[in-house]
Amino acid sequence: MHSCGTNGSSVEFKTVSLTTLVDSPVLAGRHFRRIDLSPGATPAHYLDIAADTDDALSAPAEVIDKYRRLVREARALFGATHYIEYHFLLAVSDQIAHFGVEHHASSDDRSRENFLTDPISHLVGATLIPHEFVHSWNGKYRRPEGLATHDFEEPMKGDLLWVYEGLTEYLGWVLAARSGLISPESNRQFLALSAAGLDNRAGRQWRPLADTAIAAQLLYDARSDWESRRRGVDFYDEGLLMWLEADVGIRKQTQGRKSLDDFCRLFYGPPSGPPQVKPYAFEDLIETLNSIALYDWKGFFETRLNRTGTDRAPLGGVEAGGYRLAYVEQPSEAQRATEQIRPGLSVAYSIGLRLDRDGSIVDVLPEFAAAKAGIGPGMKIVSVNDNRYSRDVLREAIRNTKNGGPLDLRVANGRSFVTFKLDYHDGEKYPVLQRNGQAPLLDDIMKPVTR
């Protein structure tokens, strides 16, 4: 939307359609900064920042340069743009909720006050803006038929959210690395965290990925307790893994001549122009993929979308891309950064617990030691081996189980206190990706394609 003048303290905007009005968020603040991310280029791209203090606006030059590269890398990936100009509307404050919402010619991005000034904070949120930017192509320009409703009253159908969000999650992960917003090593570490979570998802036994998309409106606001057994909005992270596998498959089948980049240029690309919506169906995806690399893409996706009876994630892309999911005794820098920014603790892959900062149990993984002992979500760890609970105390106790140490958890359950003796002896376990014997296609995918 563009202003047509001011009237006192009011700003007047030009008349637009209802669709454009609904799709045009407003960002305002006393402390405000606008950065041109594509100087001299058409269309223009702006990073508009509102903050609680001027200090929070002080993004280092190298960070700004990486967002400028993001614009170039996205244009190279898709080959076209579908907006007159684009605005990244970034609010950085500790007094607001933190999330991202996509729009056709803008994105509503909200993060911590130190997001632009603290390297750890920026690392943890490095894929936020790339993800929402990708939605301009995948979700706004090309939109699943079930989400391209004729008005704002018609119910939407989310069966293709594994494309709308899953492919966006993958391409945002790719562009974050290609633009330098995150290092390849850190990007692999975050991928390991996602892969491990999905690879130990008990709900996979009964609920297929396709159903998480169909039930999205229920799962978005679902509680954290029993998420492992119920599943959540897994079409984001599992969609990433599925599209990674598709990308690696294309690269292998064509001996590196083609990749998912070619699909993106064909499906989301030229001609450039103003915002428009071009709906698609599942069959359109299959047809375009087959024009890149002939394969049973229908069977590929339907198998991964509909299978149950296993708690294993689709790690084919990780493994064929040169890596394997493994567990080590020290948490990765990505996990440490996440725990620093979002205080809590995951010892999910040793004893099967996810905890809040005060020891409250957010979720348990079935078939792991804590669940087998009888511990459940909503309880709170008070002490570990008769020592007051802290993250370090619990980690040390888990570490010592390898040497025969006990693991006795004193837990508050409502007004009652119970001591659970865990039968566990394998020490700490944290997910990482380690090289296997395959060519490192994962690394190739993350390499920048522009200068």
C-alpha positions in Angstrom: 0.0 0.0 0.0 1.2 3.5 -0.8 0.3 6.8 1.0 -1.3 9.6 -0.9 -0.7 12.3 1.6 -1.1 13.3 5.2 -3.8 15.1 7.1 -2.4 16.5 10.3 -1.1 13.5 12.2 -2.9 11.0 10.0 -1.5 9.2 7.0 -3.9 8.6 4.1 -3.5 5.6 1.7 -4.5 5.1 -1.8 -7.6 3.0 -2.4 -6.9 -0.7 -2.8 -8.9 -3.9 -3.1 -10.1 -5.8 0.0 -7.6 -8.6 -0.8 -4.7 -6.2 -0.8 -5.9 -4.4 2.4 -6.1 -7.7 4.3 -2.7 -8.7 3.0 -1.0 -5.5 4.1 0.2 -5.4 7.7 1.3 -2.1 9.3 4.5 -1.7 11.3 5.0 1.5 13.4 7.2 2.5 16.3 9.0 5.4 17.9 12.3 3.8 17.2 12.3 3.0 13.5 14.9 2.3 10.8 14.5 1.5 7.1 17.3 -0.3 5.2 17.4 -0.6 1.4 18.3 -4.3 0.7 18.5 -3.9 -3.1 19.9 -0.5 -3.9 19.3 0.6 -7.4 17.5 -2.6 -8.3 14.0 -3.3 -9.4 11.9 -4.3 -7.6 12.9 -2.6 -4.4 13.3 -4.5 -1.1 13.3 -2.8 2.3 14.1 -4.1 5.8 11.8 -1.9 8.0 12.7 -2.3 11.7 10.7 -1.1 14.7 12.2 -1.5 18.2 11.9 -0.4 21.8 15.3 1.3 21.7 17.6 2.8 19.2 20.3 0.4 20.2 18.2 -2.5 19.0 18.2 -1.0 15.5 22.0 -1.1 15.3 22.4 -4.2 13.0 26.1 -4.7 12.1 27.0 -4.0 8.5 27.9 -7.7 8.0 24.4 -8.7 9.0 22.8 -6.2 6.7 25.0 -7.5 3.9 23.7 -11.0 4.5 20.1 -9.9 4.1 21.0 -8.2 0.9 22.5 -11.4 -0.3 19.3 -13.2 0.8 17.4 -11.0 -1.7 19.9 -11.9 -4.5 19.9 -15.6 -3.7 16.1 -15.8 -3.6 15.9 -14.1 -7.0 18.4 -16.5 -8.4 16.5 -19.5 -7.0 13.1 -18.5 -8.4 14.1 -16.5 -11.4 11.3 -14.0 -11.0 9.4 -11.8 -8.5 5.7 -11.4 -8.1 5.4 -8.0 -6.3 6.0 -4.4 -7.1 8.2 -4.0 -4.0 8.8 -6.0 -0.9 9.0 -5.0 2.8 10.5 -7.1 5.6 8.5 -5.7 8.5 10.7 -6.6 11.5 9.7 -5.8 15.1 12.4 -6.5 17.7 11.1 -6.4 21.2 10.9 -8.5 24.4 7.3 -7.1 25.0 5.6 -8.8 22.1 5.0 -12.4 20.9 7.6 -13.7 18.5 6.6 -15.3 15.2 6.4 -14.7 11.5 3.5 -14.3 9.2 3.8 -14.3 5.4 2.2 -11.8 3.0 2.5 -11.4 -0.7 4.6 -8.3 -0.8 5.8 -8.2 2.8 6.3 -10.4 5.9 5.4 -9.7 9.5 8.5 -10.8 11.4 8.8 -10.5 15.2 11.8 -11.5 17.3 13.7 -10.7 20.5 15.0 -7.2 21.2 18.6 -8.3 20.6 17.9 -10.2 17.5 20.0 -8.0 15.2 22.7 -7.2 17.8 23.4 -10.5 19.5 25.0 -13.3 17.5 23.5 -16.1 19.5 20.0 -14.6 19.3 20.3 -14.1 15.6 21.7 -17.6 15.1 18.6 -19.2 16.8 16.3 -17.1 14.5 18.4 -17.1 11.4 15.7 -18.9 9.2 12.8 -16.7 10.3 13.0 -14.1 7.6 14.1 -16.5 4.8 11.2 -18.7 5.5 8.6 -15.9 5.4 10.3 -14.4 2.3 10.0 -17.8 0.4 6.2 -17.7 1.1 5.9 -14.8 -1.4 6.5 -17.4 -4.1 5.4 -20.6 -2.3 2.0 -19.9 -0.7 1.1 -16.5 -2.0 1.9 -16.6 -5.7 1.5 -20.4 -6.1 -1.1 -21.6 -3.7 -2.7 -25.0 -3.1 -6.2 -25.1 -4.5 -7.6 -25.8 -1.0 -6.1 -22.6 0.4 -7.0 -20.4 -2.6 -10.5 -19.7 -1.4 -12.8 -17.2 -3.2 -13.5 -15.2 0.0 -12.6 -15.0 3.6 -15.6 -17.0 4.8 -15.0 -20.2 2.8 -13.2 -22.8 4.9 -9.7 -23.7 3.8 -8.4 -27.2 3.1 -4.8 -27.8 4.3 -4.0 -31.2 2.7 -1.1 -29.6 0.8 0.5 -27.8 3.8 3.5 -30.2 3.4 4.2 -28.1 0.3 3.0 -24.7 1.5 5.0 -25.0 4.7 7.2 -28.0 4.3 8.8 -26.8 1.0 9.0 -23.3 2.4 10.8 -24.7 5.5 13.3 -26.4 3.2 13.9 -23.5 0.9 14.2 -21.1 3.9 16.8 -23.5 5.4 18.7 -23.5 2.0 18.6 -19.7 1.5 19.7 -19.0 5.1 22.9 -20.9 4.4 23.4 -19.6 0.8 23.0 -16.0 2.1 25.4 -16.5 5.0 22.8 -15.8 7.6 23.9 -19.1 9.1 27.0 -21.2 8.6 26.7 -24.7 6.9 27.8 -26.3 10.2 25.2 -24.6 12.3 22.6 -25.3 9.7 23.4 -29.0 9.8 23.3 -28.9 13.6 19.7 -27.5 13.6 18.8 -30.0 11.0 20.0 -32.8 13.3 17.8 -31.5 16.1 14.8 -31.6 13.8 15.6 -35.0 12.4 16.1 -36.5 15.8 12.8 -35.1 17.1 11.0 -36.7 14.1 13.0 -39.9 14.3 11.7 -40.5 17.9 8.1 -39.4 17.3 5.9 -42.1 18.8 2.8 -40.7 17.1 4.2 -41.8 13.8 3.0 -45.3 14.7 -0.6 -44.3 14.2 -0.8 -40.8 12.6 0.5 -40.3 9.0 2.1 -37.0 8.0 -0.8 -36.3 5.7 -3.2 -36.2 8.7 -1.1 -33.5 10.5 -1.7 -31.3 7.5 -5.5 -32.0 7.4 -5.7 -31.4 11.2 -3.5 -28.3 11.1 -6.1 -26.0 12.6 -6.3 -28.2 15.7 -2.6 -28.9 16.0 -1.4 -25.4 15.7 -2.8 -24.6 19.1 -2.4 -28.0 20.7 -0.7 -28.3 24.1 2.9 -29.4 24.4 2.2 -32.4 26.6 1.9 -35.7 24.8 3.0 -34.1 21.6 5.3 -37.0 20.8 2.5 -39.5 21.0 0.0 -37.2 19.3 2.2 -35.4 16.7 2.2 -31.7 16.0 2.5 -29.6 12.9 5.1 -32.0 11.6 4.5 -31.0 8.0 7.1 -28.2 8.6 10.1 -30.2 9.7 9.2 -33.5 8.1 8.2 -31.6 4.9 11.8 -30.2 5.0 13.2 -33.7 5.2 11.0 -35.0 2.4 11.9 -32.1 0.0 15.6 -32.5 0.9 15.2 -36.2 -0.2 13.6 -35.1 -3.4 16.4 -32.5 -4.1 19.1 -35.1 -3.4 17.3 -37.6 -5.6 17.1 -35.2 -8.5 20.8 -34.4 -8.2 21.8 -38.1 -8.1 19.5 -39.1 -11.0 20.7 -36.3 -13.3 24.4 -36.6 -12.2 24.3 -33.1 -10.8 22.8 -31.4 -13.9 19.5 -30.7 -12.3 18.2 -29.9 -8.8 15.2 -28.7 -7.0 16.4 -25.2 -8.0 15.2 -26.0 -11.5 11.8 -27.0 -10.2 11.5 -23.7 -8.3 12.3 -21.7 -11.4 9.8 -23.6 -13.5 7.0 -23.7 -10.9 7.4 -20.3 -9.3 9.4 -18.4 -11.9 8.9 -16.1 -14.9 7.3 -13.9 -15.9 7.8 -11.3 -13.1 4.9 -9.0 -12.3 2.5 -7.6 -9.7 0.9 -9.9 -7.0 -1.3 -12.6 -8.3 -2.5 -16.0 -7.2 -1.9 -19.0 -9.3 -3.5 -22.1 -7.6 -2.1 -25.6 -8.1 -3.1 -29.2 -7.4 -1.0 -32.2 -6.4 -0.9 -33.3 -10.0 0.7 -30.1 -11.1 3.6 -30.7 -8.7 4.1 -34.2 -10.1 4.0 -33.0 -13.7 6.6 -30.3 -13.1 8.9 -32.6 -11.2 8.7 -35.2 -13.9 9.7 -32.5 -16.4 12.9 -32.0 -14.4 13.7 -35.7 -13.6 11.4 -38.5 -14.7 10.5 -40.6 -11.6 7.6 -42.0 -9.7 7.1 -38.8 -7.8 3.4 -39.6 -7.0 4.5 -42.8 -5.3 7.4 -41.1 -3.6 5.2 -38.5 -1.9 2.2 -40.7 -1.2 4.4 -43.3 0.5 5.9 -40.7 2.8 2.7 -38.9 3.4 0.6 -41.9 4.3 2.8 -44.5 6.0 2.3 -45.4 9.7 3.7 -48.2 11.9 7.2 -46.7 12.3 8.7 -44.1 14.5 11.5 -43.5 12.0 11.7 -40.2 10.1 12.4 -40.0 6.3 16.1 -39.5 6.5 16.9 -40.7 3.0 17.9 -37.2 1.9 20.3 -36.7 4.9 21.9 -40.1 4.3 22.1 -39.9 0.5 23.3 -36.4 1.0 26.5 -37.6 2.8 25.5 -37.6 6.4 23.9 -39.8 9.1 22.0 -39.0 12.3 24.1 -39.9 15.3 24.2 -39.2 19.0 27.1 -37.9 21.0 27.8 -37.0 24.6 28.0 -33.2 24.2 25.2 -30.9 23.0 25.9 -29.1 19.7 26.5 -25.3 19.6 23.0 -25.0 18.0 21.4 -26.8 21.0 23.3 -24.7 23.5 22.3 -21.5 21.7 18.7 -22.6 21.7 18.8 -23.3 25.4 20.4 -20.0 26.1 17.7 -18.1 24.2 14.8 -20.2 25.1 15.6 -21.5 28.6 14.6 -25.1 29.0 16.3 -28.5 28.6 16.0 -31.4 26.3 17.4 -34.8 27.5 15.0 -36.4 25.1 17.4 -38.9 23.5 18.8 -40.2 26.8 16.0 -40.5 29.3 13.2 -39.1 27.1 12.3 -35.8 28.8 11.7 -32.2 27.6 11.7 -29.7 30.5 10.9 -26.1 31.1 13.4 -23.9 32.9 12.1 -24.7 36.4 12.2 -28.5 35.9 8.5 -28.8 34.9 8.1 -31.7 32.4 6.8 -30.4 29.1 6.7 -33.8 27.4 8.0 -37.4 27.6 9.0 -39.7 24.9 7.3 -43.1 25.2 9.6 -46.2 25.5 12.3 -44.1 27.1 13.5 -44.6 30.7 11.5 -41.7 32.2 8.2 -42.8 30.7 8.9 -46.4 31.6 9.4 -45.4 35.2 6.0 -43.6 35.3 6.9 -40.0 34.8 4.5 -37.9 32.7 4.0 -34.3 31.4 2.8 -31.8 34.0 5.0 -33.2 36.8 8.0 -31.2 38.0 11.5 -32.5 38.9 12.4 -31.2 42.4 15.7 -33.0 43.0 18.2 -35.3 41.3 19.9 -37.9 43.5 18.9 -35.7 46.5 20.4 -32.6 44.9 18.2 -29.6 44.1 17.2 -29.6 40.4 19.1 -27.6 37.9 20.0 -28.3 34.3 23.6 -28.9 35.1 22.7 -31.2 38.0 20.5 -33.4 35.8 23.0 -33.5 33.0 25.8 -34.5 35.4 23.7 -37.3 36.9 22.8 -38.6 33.4 26.4 -38.5 32.4 27.4 -40.5 35.5 25.0 -43.3 34.7 27.7 -44.5 32.3 29.9 -45.2 35.3 27.2 -47.0 37.3 25.8 -43.8 38.9 22.1 -43.8 40.1 19.4 -41.6 38.5 16.8 -41.0 41.1 14.3 -38.2 40.3 12.2 -36.6 43.1 9.1 -35.4 41.3 6.2 -33.2 42.4 2.9 -34.4 41.0 0.2 -32.0 42.1 0.4 -32.0 46.0 2.3 -35.3 46.1 6.0 -36.1 45.9 7.3 -39.3 44.4 10.8 -40.6 43.8 11.4 -42.4 40.5 14.4 -44.6 40.1 15.3 -44.7 36.4 16.8 -47.8 34.8 19.2 -46.0 32.6 23.0 -46.5 32.1 24.0 -45.0 28.7 25.0 -41.4 29.6 24.2 -38.3 27.7 22.9 -38.4 24.1 22.6 -35.4 21.8 21.9 -35.4 18.1 24.4 -34.5 15.4 25.0 -35.2 11.7 28.2 -37.1 10.9 29.7 -37.8 7.5 29.0 -41.1 5.9 30.6 -42.6 2.8 28.3 -40.7 0.4 29.2 -37.6 -1.6 28.4 -34.5 0.6 25.5 -33.2 -1.5 24.1 -31.6 1.6 27.0 -29.2 1.5 26.6 -28.6 -2.2 23.0 -27.6 -1.7 23.9 -24.9 0.8 26.6 -23.3 -1.4 25.7 -19.8 -2.6 24.9 -19.4 -6.3 25.4 -15.6 -6.5 28.5 -13.4 -5.7 
